[in-house]
Amino acid sequence: MCGIVGYVGHRNARDVVIGGLRRLEYRGYDSAGIAVPGPEGIEARKKSGKLANLEAELEAHPIPEATQGIGHTRWATHGGPTDENAHPHLSQNGRVALVHNGIVENFAELRAELEAEGIEFLSKTDTEVAAQLLGREVAKGIDVSEALRNVSRRLTGAFTLVAFDIEDPSRVVASRRNSPLVVGLGEGENFLASDVAAFIEFTREAIELGQDQVVTITREGVEVTDFDGNPAETRPYHVDWDLSAAEKQGYDWFMRKEIYEQPRAVADTLLGRFNARGELVLDEIRISPEELRRINKIVIVACGTAFYAGMVAKYAIEHWTRIACEVEIASEFRYRDPIIDPMTLVVTISQSGETADTLMAVRHAREQHAKVIAICNTNGATIPRESDAVIYTHAGPEIGVASTKGFITQVVACYLLGLYLAQVRGMKYGDEIKSIMDELMGMPEKIQQVLDSIEPVMELAAQLKDEKSILFLGRHVGYPVALEGALKLKELAYLHAEGFAAGELKHGPIALIDQGLPVFVVVPPQGRDQLHEKVVSNIQEIRARGARTIVLAEEGDTVVEPYADLWFTLPRVSTLLQPLVATIPLQVFACELATQLGHDVDQPRNLAKSVTVE
Ligand code: F6R
């Protein structure tokens, strides 16, 4: 939530900062702002609404050329999305400009302290408190890095702060606690940003910062300390994707591009998982086989789409390992005093690795001495850093707010974990694991087949664009797929959509079925545990009540055909792997329907990617 950029170097800061904000706009788009040092003091421009409004403001009222600057794109928490509440905030004495991501929880008491000293606040934000405190510190003659350390020690909550002092504009300083911040290392220039996408155009060398650290960047170098000024250890890394991954490359939306990247994303997530002996290897797992053998319960914790990936994973993990597996929404987890202990394996799933609810769940689990494995797509993010081990999904940057390739690769990574546990605990023979892995390896091709025959889904979206409600049904692993299909539609098309377990419908929700109501049904492959027949019966039940059934079923499924008003063929796969193909048409449907409605698919209203507040 909120995108932050800081720059010191030799280029025009306006171009670097605005370019960076454009790549971070997915993190929040309620307002945007920029500040640079000018000959007569700090020059700041800020505007509510999307970045385009700020760009228009900069055309109308240009800022001077400068080689350092800071910028911000906002997802509002404290104070509405107005020009006044937009960042950067300036201290009353005009010394500092500051941007912030997170929530300063003790802002009310700090604001009262500052107001008692005669400081007048111009905004309703918690951020302005930090700007005023920093302004007060530098006015005492303290250098801006030290001043920021002093301020950071006084704040509680989550924050990334980036600031500069007009009297020392050769440096830009930043601090972080519970909120993301990375440093980009250039030649004669350095960068700060919420994520590497902001500076990937200029450098792929980055430094990951730890908790409670303050960083100072100048043209020549980077200095990192803890909040007390002690030099801090950092981890440099090379970003393994480039600018092209952060651009639309001819697609109308990032989301559509990311949908089409799924075959590649799955292949990359599966890459290099076998050793010479034909065993499944997960190099990243730093938990010993002995410890994994002692585990007696798995708890998967995640939010939103990642939670649905966890729901899918539960079926596979329990089936393959015979370890009881619970799945829980991260924001509920720690508040109900969950029963976890050193024998529990907690698996968190987070594309961004920064989701505050999930991060708090990680901390709670570790306090109870449970082992925590993170499944994450973002190298060096806070959640994997604070976990015992990590399995990275190699989806590449996901910029569309609605998760697509994130979800599919999370399911794949969970399956790898499930198979690995089965191997370590001797629950499956090597050839059984190999045969499932072979099927997984074939999934990129199957996903491509779905994408190659997606045209009817696009046509359907055009037909259904005026519907007020659409339902999604599934059973077994098809149930979370139905939930995910409904979530995609809610967040992108803003229409009523709900997913149900198909068998549960008759216990109440069937009353929603009305003449002509479109209902998507995910039909499991034929011939296993009567699951298929049960879903076919469920389809008949809703059809008898007037529903228009849109069926996703495997090729050659002649049993379901007579009950389908519309039918999309899925490639033949086993039941547990079906979500990897069945989700694709639902993603495309939501993307296309929202496009037909004229919505901004990549930046749906009220949402932001990477939800870094609880
Ligand atoms: C929906 C969506 C969200 C995220 C959720 C968790 O399309 O993207 O529901 O899945 O906010 O985000 P991560 O995976 O970054 O923890």
Boltz pocket constraint, residues with backbone or C-beta under 6 A from the ligand:
constraints:
  - pocket:
      binder: B
      contacts: [[A, 303], [A, 304], [A, 305], [A, 306], [A, 307], [A, 349], [A, 350], [A, 351], [A, 352], [A, 353], [A, 354], [A, 355], [A, 358], [A, 401], [A, 402], [A, 403], [A, 404], [A, 406], [A, 487], [A, 488], [A, 491], [A, 608], [A, 610], [A, 611]]
      max_distance: 6.0
